[in-house]
Amino acid sequence: MIVLGGGDDRSELSSCEIYDPVLKQWCTMPDIKTQRFGACAVTLDGKVIVLGGRDGAYAVSSFEMYDPVLKQWCAMPDMKTKRYGACAVTLDGKVIVLGGHDGRSFLSSCETYDPVGKAPTHEGMANNQKGRKRERKEN
């Protein structure tokens, strides 16, 4: 389990921690390159991918991948749309990011990231019917 970014009531964070179930403790790992709050993250082929979020003032389109062998974050091609509060999933070796907010409105757009080939690409998908946000209601 990895915790990355977020906020601490003063600013957005770039720190990352990973839980070691054997030692039963949290360990630090390299910071992400962009401070972000409201980002989404997935794993793909053993690598951690973090997308979007807010940098404090604005929604961002940046995209980073953590390589556990190299133990470093690498900047990847930006998404086509700036978004925070989005959802991301992996399917058939691709990352799909859906919805969120761009700082002005809720998004119905979706895009895929395909890491195969010399130049990884982001491709648009058909929009879903309604703009959505990720929200969890506490009981």
N, C-alpha and C positions, 0 to 999 in steps of 0.2 A: 504494500500500500504506500502510495506517494502523496504527499500534500505539497502543493506548490502555489505560489502567488497568494492572492487574497488581499486582505487589509487588516489593519490593526487600530482603527479609530483615528489614526493620524495620516496614513498614506497607504498607497498600494504597495504590495511587496513583490520581491523577486526571489525570495528565499525558497528553498526546497528541502524537504525531509523525507526519508524513507524509513518505514518501520521494519525492524529486524525481529521476526517472531522467535528466533532461537535465543537471542539476547534479551528479548522482551523490552526493547528500547528503540527510541527514534534516533536516527543518525542523520547528520547533515550531508547534503550532496551539493554539487555546483549550482549556483543561482541561475535562473532563467535570464536571458538577455534583456527582456522587457518586463518592467513592473506591470502587473496586470491583476485586475479584480473582475470576477464574472466571466472568466475564461472557461473553455471546455477542454477536456483531455481524453485521449484514448491510447491504447497500445496497439502497435502494428509490427509484426515480425520481431518482437522482443524489444522494440524501441518505444519510448514514451513521446507522444505528440501533444503539444499544447497549442490551442488556436484562439485567436481573438481575445476579447476582454476589454477592459477600460484601463487606460494608463493614468488615470486620475482625473483627466479632463475630457478625454475623447475615447470613442470606440476605436479599436485598432484592428487591422487586417493581418497583423503579423502572425507568424507560424514558426514554431521551433520544434526540433526533434532532439531527444536525448539518446545518445548511443552509450549503453552501459559498458561496452568493451573499451571505447575511447574515454569514457567518463567525462563527456562534455556535451553541451548543448550546441546545436548547429542551427543557424537561421535557414529557413526554407523559403521558397517563393510565397509571397503574400497571397492571401485569399483575394478574390475579386471584390468582395464586399466587407466593409468594416462591420463587426458585430460583437456584442457581448450578450451574455445570458442565453447563448445558443446551445444546441445539443449536437453531439457528434457521436457517430457510430462507425464501426468498421464492417465492411461487407465485401467479400470476394477480393481481398487484398487492397481495397481502396478505403479512404476515409470520406465519409459523407457528413457534412455539417448543415444543420437545418435551423431556420428561424433566428430568433434573437432580436436585438434592437440595435439600430445604427446611430443612436443619439437623437434621432428625430421621430422615428416611428418603428413599430413592430414589423418584423420582416416575415414574408412568406417565401423568400428565396431559399434555394438549396444549392449547394455546389459539392463537387467531388474532387478529391485529390488523388491522383494516380502516381505512385512513386516509381513506376517502371519506366525504363528508358533513360537516356542521357539527360533530358531536361524534364523533371517532374512538372506536371501541369495541373491546373485547377480548371475544371469544366463546369459550366452551368448545367443545372437540371431544371425540369419543369417546376414552377412554383407550386407550393401546396395552396389549398383553398383559402386559408386565413393566416394572417400574421400571428405569431405565437411567441410567448416568452416561457422560460423555464422558471417555475415557481413551486416551492414546497410550502404547504400550509401546515402549521403546527397545530396539534389538538390541544 
